[in-house]
């Protein structure tokens, strides 16, 4: 019965991801506003969801300093991938950057689905709380996946393909969670690393691009709204 519940929630997360991506595709004429909101949502996920979850591990396992170090490692690893390995074009439209950005969101969605299953192993009430948080911010993940792809020169077809990968990831992760039991200490470090990834994606890619083509208060307010929404959602869910 628990397995069916976990997979059912994972399918709902997949639907939320896909809806977010389709919304981003339908608002192409308002890309700067969507990018601004997306940047705030990405940064909000890092600050209000991933880092608090990682820091919630018992202090005897990892100190707060170690978790923050994992986040910093994720941030600077993404810097190296973006600046040294990708050698992106002057205009910033590099499909390889889109691939790594969308791939990181898909990996995060995989971890989301896995976390749902692990949470239900700890108890149904904990599982439902984690599921609520995942369902809401997976909508932002879909929106962010499409924006990262289109921002870096990807076509609509490519964006939809990556959106399908991202949407299927929580289902795969939930399925894997039914087969294995992950040590919580490794999960904390992974969450910290993903927080660093998302801070870089939001602050150095999505946010500057939204301001470049539409530098006014409305775009900045959209960014604040994206971060604020994630704060409210994660606060209510937790």
NORMO-V961576 format. One record per run of one state. SS is the DSSP state (helix for helix, strand for strand, loop for the rest). FROM is the first residue (numbers start at 1). TO is the last residue. If there is no record, write none. Layout:
BEGIN
SS,FROM,TO
SS,FROM,TO
END
This chain:
BEGIN
loop,1,1
helix,2,26
loop,27,27
helix,28,55
loop,56,63
helix,64,85
loop,86,94
helix,95,122
loop,123,123
helix,124,151
loop,152,155
helix,156,177
loop,178,183
helix,184,213
loop,214,216
helix,217,237
loop,238,238
END
